[in-house]
Amino acid sequence: TALANKGAVLAEMHQLSQAVALYDEGLVILRRLIEQENHRELEPNLAGILNRKGNTLYKMDQPSQAIAIWDECIVIYRRLVKKEGRSELEPDLANVLMNKATALRDMGQFPQTVMLHDESIAIYRQLVEQKGRHDLKNKLTNAIEEKKIVTQVLSYSDEQRKSLIAIMKLLKGIDFSGAKIKSS
């Protein structure tokens, strides 16, 4: 995980290719420990690094590759949560589902996006309303709002959706971090 932490720092510094390389090194080590030495307790770490790698690939404008990584991550989290009762990993599963939904949305795959939002909302709703995880209320609200937007987009014509996707791609490439909004 030291490699993953260093990768996360590099990703924050926008050294994305170097971050991915460190994640890959960490993944090789973790896979060996899990698969060859049967250290299954490291599987949440594996899923966490996969999520970070997916996030970094997404930032590198490689949504298809990010989705493939997140798919592997989702498989691990679902098994740990649903088959092994690791309920503490439910927020992580919901988070990865939302990451994948964002990438699919950006690629114009709106029906699949809605399905992922539904699953994520169900997890967050249970955590907030039944398990008292009020710290996740904003994530629940965001998931619901994202689903509303995507559902609205599904009602658009094909031409309107294509235009929206083009606009989203343009906006994704703009750095608004130093932007100042003038009030009149």
SULJOFEN-V155607 format. One record per run of one state. SS is the DSSP state (helix for helix, strand for strand, loop for the rest). FROM is the first residue (numbers start at 1). LEN is the number of residues. If there is no record, write none. Layout:
# SULJOFEN-V155607
SS;FROM;LEN
SS;FROM;LEN
This chain:
# SULJOFEN-V155607
loop;1;1
helix;2;11
loop;13;3
helix;16;20
loop;36;4
helix;40;20
loop;60;3
helix;63;21
loop;84;3
helix;87;20
loop;107;3
helix;110;21
loop;131;3
helix;134;21
loop;155;3
helix;158;15
loop;173;12
